[in-house]
Amino acid sequence: MLNFLVSFIPRAVGQGIPLLYGSTGEIITQKSGNLNLGIPGVMYVGAISGVIGSFYYEQAAGASFNGFLGLLIPLLCSLIGSMLMGLLYCVLTVTLGANQNVTGLAMTTFGVGFGNFFGGSLIKLSGADVPSIALSKTSAVYSKSLPFADKLGGFGKVFLSYGFLAYLAIIIAFAASVIIKKSRVGLHLRAVGENPATADAAGINVTKYKYMATTLGCMIAGLGGLYYVMDYACGVWSNDAFGDRGWLAIAIVIFCIWKPDMGILASILFGGLYILYIFIPTGMDHMEYKELYKMLPYVVTLVVLVITSMRNKRENQPPESLGLAYFREER
């Protein structure tokens, strides 16, 4: 049993970190009253933006590859790409008052298409025989764990064997939780999400908070895509390989009742459910059960949605103005 946990938990964490980035970013966004269903597309754009920066740097640097630049360039590219997606969403929904649901779904479609177009272009430029790009040098920097992790046995493998983006995700989730609950900025953000008209009357700049929260949330979510490619997938980009993790990240927002710190355990749980089928016995007698195990994350998502809809406590409900455009003239 211990050997199973030592093998299973690190893989569950690896799967859960992209979900944690996505859910943390979406919680911050939703706290401002914006319902961004474009998170899957944002994570996709964050991933391909980092891949583009890494690809061209590895090509240019060659043997003189610098680890610090190899880490910094994809990180900045990912943040910029996902930030632009956040700004696009804000312009459409906050400034122009477009429907948030339609805008989010359109951004998801756009983000996936954007990633597949540029990913396919890079694959052709690389001249690879397989439909993928391998950025091994950059991946080695991102997936590098603490040097003494291997010496601590099972403890080191379970807690210390991850790249820096995994620990950064947990730090960001805790920081977001503290800021939302304890700070003046968090109070204003929650006020904007609950009742923007009242917040506006109190002198809070509603547009500013919606822009800031949504853009920051998208930048955080984009790092989830970068982590998946550079760390979990060992630097290998393949079109459509990211799957439906962005949608699971949105489901986790509801599962953890809009609390980023609770999202840490929820993301690891969903990450474990996502790869549980790998650990069941192989053979023809178990094939049908393996397909059922693959359904677990989605079954849990449905159960969560049902349970959440039955909750009556106010603190467990989404922001009151979530998904609604705010027009100051109607105040």
C-alpha positions in Angstrom: 0.0 0.0 0.0 2.8 2.4 0.9 4.5 1.7 -2.4 1.3 2.4 -4.2 0.9 5.8 -2.5 4.5 6.8 -3.2 3.9 6.0 -6.9 0.3 7.4 -7.1 0.5 10.7 -5.2 3.3 12.4 -7.2 1.4 11.6 -10.4 -1.9 12.9 -8.9 -0.1 16.1 -7.9 1.4 16.4 -11.4 -2.1 16.1 -12.9 -3.6 18.4 -10.3 -1.2 21.4 -10.6 -2.7 22.6 -14.0 -6.1 22.3 -12.5 -5.0 24.3 -9.4 -3.7 27.1 -11.6 -6.9 27.2 -13.6 -9.2 27.0 -10.6 -7.3 29.7 -8.7 -7.3 32.0 -11.7 -11.0 31.4 -12.2 -11.9 32.0 -8.5 -10.2 35.4 -8.6 -12.0 36.2 -11.8 -15.4 35.1 -10.5 -14.9 37.0 -7.3 -15.2 40.2 -9.4 -18.5 39.0 -10.9 -17.0 37.8 -14.2 -17.8 34.3 -15.3 -15.0 33.4 -17.7 -15.8 30.1 -19.4 -12.8 30.8 -21.7 -10.3 29.3 -19.1 -9.7 26.2 -21.3 -8.7 28.5 -24.2 -6.6 30.7 -21.9 -4.7 27.7 -20.6 -4.1 26.6 -24.1 -2.8 30.0 -25.2 -0.6 30.2 -22.1 0.9 26.8 -23.1 1.5 27.6 -26.7 2.9 31.0 -26.0 5.5 29.5 -23.7 6.2 26.8 -26.3 6.8 29.5 -29.0 9.2 31.4 -26.7 11.0 28.2 -25.8 11.2 26.9 -29.3 12.8 30.0 -30.8 15.2 30.5 -27.8 16.4 26.8 -28.0 16.9 27.3 -31.8 18.8 30.5 -31.4 20.9 29.5 -28.3 22.0 26.0 -29.5 24.8 24.7 -27.4 25.0 28.0 -25.4 21.6 27.4 -23.9 21.3 29.4 -20.6 19.1 27.8 -17.9 17.9 31.1 -16.5 16.8 32.5 -19.9 15.4 29.1 -20.8 13.1 29.5 -17.7 12.4 33.2 -18.0 11.5 33.5 -21.7 8.7 30.9 -21.8 7.4 32.2 -18.5 7.1 35.7 -19.8 5.7 34.6 -23.1 3.0 32.5 -21.3 2.1 35.4 -19.0 1.8 37.9 -21.9 -0.3 35.5 -24.0 -2.7 34.7 -21.3 -2.8 38.4 -20.2 -3.9 39.4 -23.7 -6.7 36.8 -23.5 -7.8 38.3 -20.2 -7.8 41.8 -21.7 -9.8 40.6 -24.7 -12.4 39.1 -22.4 -12.6 42.3 -20.4 -12.9 44.6 -23.4 -15.8 42.4 -24.8 -17.7 41.9 -21.5 -16.9 44.8 -19.2 -16.4 47.7 -21.7 -18.7 46.5 -24.5 -21.2 44.6 -22.3 -21.2 41.4 -24.3 -22.7 38.2 -22.9 -20.2 36.6 -20.7 -21.2 33.0 -21.4 -21.0 33.4 -25.2 -17.8 35.4 -24.9 -16.1 32.7 -22.7 -17.1 29.8 -25.0 -15.9 31.8 -28.1 -12.6 32.4 -26.3 -12.2 28.7 -25.6 -12.7 27.9 -29.3 -10.4 30.7 -30.3 -7.7 29.6 -27.8 -7.7 26.0 -28.9 -7.6 27.0 -32.6 -4.8 29.5 -31.9 -2.7 26.8 -30.1 -3.3 24.2 -32.8 -2.4 26.6 -35.6 0.9 27.8 -34.1 1.7 24.4 -32.7 1.2 22.8 -36.1 3.4 25.5 -37.7 6.2 24.9 -35.2 6.0 21.2 -35.8 6.5 21.8 -39.5 9.4 24.2 -38.8 11.1 21.7 -36.6 10.9 19.1 -39.4 9.9 16.4 -36.8 8.9 13.0 -38.1 6.1 12.8 -35.5 3.4 15.4 -34.9 5.0 16.9 -31.8 7.8 19.2 -30.6 10.2 18.1 -27.9 11.7 21.0 -25.9 14.0 18.9 -23.8 16.4 21.6 -22.6 13.6 23.9 -21.3 11.8 21.0 -19.8 14.9 20.0 -17.8 15.0 23.4 -16.2 11.2 23.5 -15.4 11.1 19.9 -14.0 14.2 20.2 -11.9 13.5 19.2 -8.3 15.3 19.8 -5.1 18.7 18.2 -5.2 18.2 16.3 -1.9 14.8 14.9 -2.8 16.1 11.5 -3.9 18.0 11.0 -0.7 14.8 11.2 1.5 13.1 8.1 0.1 9.3 8.1 -0.1 9.0 11.4 1.8 11.2 13.1 -0.8 9.3 11.6 -3.7 5.9 12.6 -2.4 6.7 16.1 -1.2 9.9 17.4 -2.8 10.1 15.8 -6.2 8.3 18.6 -8.2 9.5 21.5 -10.3 9.2 25.1 -9.1 5.9 25.8 -10.9 4.2 23.1 -8.7 5.2 24.9 -5.5 4.4 28.3 -7.0 0.8 27.1 -7.7 0.4 26.3 -4.0 1.9 29.6 -2.9 -0.4 31.5 -5.3 -3.5 29.7 -4.0 -2.7 30.4 -0.4 -1.8 34.0 -1.2 -5.0 34.5 -3.1 -7.0 33.0 -0.2 -5.5 35.4 2.3 -5.8 38.5 0.1 -9.5 37.7 -0.7 -10.4 37.1 2.9 -8.2 39.5 4.9 -7.1 42.5 2.7 -8.8 45.7 1.7 -8.3 44.8 -1.9 -10.1 41.5 -1.3 -13.0 43.3 0.4 -13.4 45.6 -2.5 -13.1 42.7 -5.0 -15.9 40.8 -3.1 -18.0 43.9 -3.0 -17.7 44.3 -6.8 -18.7 40.7 -7.3 -21.7 40.8 -5.0 -23.2 44.1 -5.9 -21.3 46.4 -8.3 -23.9 49.2 -8.0 -23.4 49.5 -4.3 -19.6 49.2 -4.6 -19.7 51.9 -7.3 -21.7 54.2 -5.0 -19.1 53.6 -2.2 -16.4 54.9 -4.5 -14.9 51.6 -5.7 -13.8 51.6 -9.3 -15.8 48.6 -10.6 -14.3 48.6 -14.1 -10.8 48.7 -12.6 -11.4 45.7 -10.3 -13.0 43.6 -13.0 -10.1 44.3 -15.4 -7.5 43.6 -12.7 -9.1 40.4 -11.4 -9.9 38.9 -14.8 -6.5 39.7 -16.3 -4.6 38.4 -13.2 -6.8 35.3 -13.2 -6.1 34.6 -16.8 -2.3 35.0 -16.3 -2.5 32.5 -13.4 -4.5 30.1 -15.4 -2.1 30.4 -18.3 0.7 29.1 -16.1 -1.3 25.9 -15.8 -0.9 25.3 -19.5 2.8 26.1 -19.3 3.3 23.7 -16.4 1.5 20.9 -18.2 3.8 21.1 -21.3 7.1 22.0 -19.7 6.9 19.8 -16.6 4.3 17.2 -16.7 4.6 16.4 -20.4 8.4 16.7 -20.3 8.5 19.6 -22.9 6.5 17.7 -25.5 3.8 19.7 -27.4 1.2 17.9 -29.4 -2.0 19.5 -30.7 -5.1 18.7 -28.6 -3.0 16.9 -26.0 -4.2 19.2 -23.2 -7.6 17.6 -23.2 -10.4 18.9 -21.0 -8.4 20.0 -18.0 -9.6 23.5 -18.4 -13.2 22.4 -17.9 -12.3 20.4 -14.8 -10.6 23.5 -13.4 -13.9 25.4 -13.7 -15.7 22.5 -12.0 -13.2 22.7 -9.1 -14.1 26.3 -8.5 -17.6 25.1 -7.5 -16.3 22.0 -5.7 -14.1 24.2 -3.4 -16.9 26.8 -2.9 -14.8 29.7 -4.3 -12.0 29.2 -1.8 -8.5 29.0 -3.3 -6.9 27.2 -0.4 -9.5 24.4 -0.6 -8.7 24.2 -4.3 -5.3 22.7 -3.5 -6.7 19.5 -2.1 -9.6 19.5 -4.6 -7.1 19.8 -7.5 -5.0 16.9 -6.3 -8.2 14.8 -5.8 -9.4 15.5 -9.3 -5.8 14.9 -10.6 -5.8 11.5 -8.9 -9.2 10.6 -10.3 -8.0 11.6 -13.8 -5.2 9.0 -13.8 -6.6 6.4 -11.5 -7.4 4.1 -14.4 -3.7 3.7 -15.1 -3.2 1.9 -11.8 -5.9 -0.7 -12.1 -4.8 -4.2 -13.2 -4.4 -4.8 -17.0 -5.9 -7.6 -19.0 -9.0 -8.2 -21.0 -11.1 -9.0 -17.9 -10.5 -5.4 -16.6 -10.8 -3.4 -19.8 -14.5 -2.5 -19.2 -13.7 -1.3 -15.7 -10.8 0.9 -16.9 -13.3 2.8 -19.1 -15.5 3.3 -16.1 -12.6 4.7 -14.1 -12.0 7.2 -16.8 -15.5 8.6 -16.2 -14.8 9.3 -12.5 -13.8 13.0 -12.7 -16.9 13.8 -14.7 -19.2 11.8 -12.4 -17.8 13.6 -9.4 -18.3 16.9 -11.3 -22.0 16.1 -11.8 -22.4 15.1 -8.1 -20.7 18.3 -7.0 -23.0 20.4 -9.2 -26.1 18.7 -7.7 -24.8 19.1 -4.1 -23.8 22.7 -4.6 -27.2 23.6 -6.0 -28.8 22.2 -2.8 -26.7 24.3 -0.4 -28.5 27.1 1.4 -25.6 28.8 3.2 -24.8 32.2 1.8 -21.1 31.8 2.1 -21.2 28.7 -0.1 -22.9 30.5 -2.9 -21.2 32.2 -5.9 -21.0 36.0 -6.1 -24.5 37.4 -6.5 -23.7 39.4 -9.7 -21.7 36.5 -11.3 -22.2 36.5 -15.1 -24.1 39.7 -15.2 -22.8 42.8 -17.0 -22.8 46.0 -15.1 -24.0 49.3 -16.7 -23.3 52.3 -14.5 -26.2 54.2 -16.2 -28.7 51.8 -14.7 -27.5 52.2 -11.2 
